[in-house]
Amino acid sequence: MKQVRFVVEYVQDHPSLERLAGMLNRTFVGTDNPVDSVQWELSREDGFIRCQFPLGPGPQDKKNYCLRVGRVLAEYTLSDLEPTLLRSLFHMRFGLKDAVEMDALIAEAVCLLDGEPELEETWVGRGRERRLHKLASRFSLYLEDHERLHLDGFLRFRLSDYRAEVQEAAETAIEERLMEKQYQEFMILLKSMVEWQETRTSAVHVLHSGGHAFRLLDEEMRPLEQDIMDISDSSVKVDADVLDIQEEQEEESRVVSRLLAASPRHLYIHTPEPDSQVIRTIIGIFGDRAALYPDLPAH
């Protein structure tokens, strides 16, 4: 009987090799091929997985085997090799050593690779499926013309575009973590500023009708006076770059700066969007001085 043979070489840790062998073994369970006709040999000494399949009379048999094995190798790459690659990038390229921080960054990078949901109820991991399909195709096409595949070498020399994608996700995760750290440090600075500043007005009402629409009123429900709203003092000006505020959010930066300049004893926030970023920022800065109200005041 004609047979097709594959040798998959992977010289990393043995438990990982055993997981791959198990995944390859399970791929033909429940198919038309009897399990005992698919022969597997796992060698812990040389890091090889050798397998052979009986070829039927159909010309598509080898291609079908390659497709199945390619899909398994793609799944293994995403589940095992990708986190290992990310860990190496974070350690070697960015000098990270803390295991907990590295695990968190790996999770963030994988989420970036998987993609952000456009609609939560319809999100099914399209980014991961796209990568899985691309890798499976590359593996299966290679196996159609070669009997031996070295996973490390294949990943390094034939999947440079995939490695570049993973590296970009790692860099983005690092940048976002750095921005978040800067944001938290800046929030602490602003909060301490509020604590030691003398109050300049007894109360301010923040009228937020949604989005970037704000109005600031004093305790008499009148617009804040211009001298109170003057934010030229650099000691209370909010750094828009640190807060990562884009052009369309400059109004939010201006509101925070005006509130810091006004330094109210009490801050009443009227908003239909209590979970919006700017509202959470204001509450984070002013703490117990701030109170939330769902409706706009009648005046």
Buried (B, 14 or more C-beta within 10 A) or exposed (E): EEEBEBBBBBEBEEEBBEBBBEBBBEBBEEEEBEEEEBEBEBEEEEBBBBBBBBBBEEEEBBBBBBBBBBBBBBBBBBEBBBBBBBBEBBEEEEEBEEEEEBBEBBEBBBBBBBBEEEEEEEEEEEBBEEBBEBBBBBBBBBBBEEEEBBBEEBBEEBBEEBBEBBBEBBBBBBEBBEBEEBBEEBBEEBEEBBEEEEEEBEBBBBBBEEEBEBBBBBBEEEEBEEEBBEBEEEEBBBBBEBBBBEEEBEBBBBBBBBBBBBBBEBBBBBBEEEEBEBBEBBBBBBEEBBEBBEEBEEE
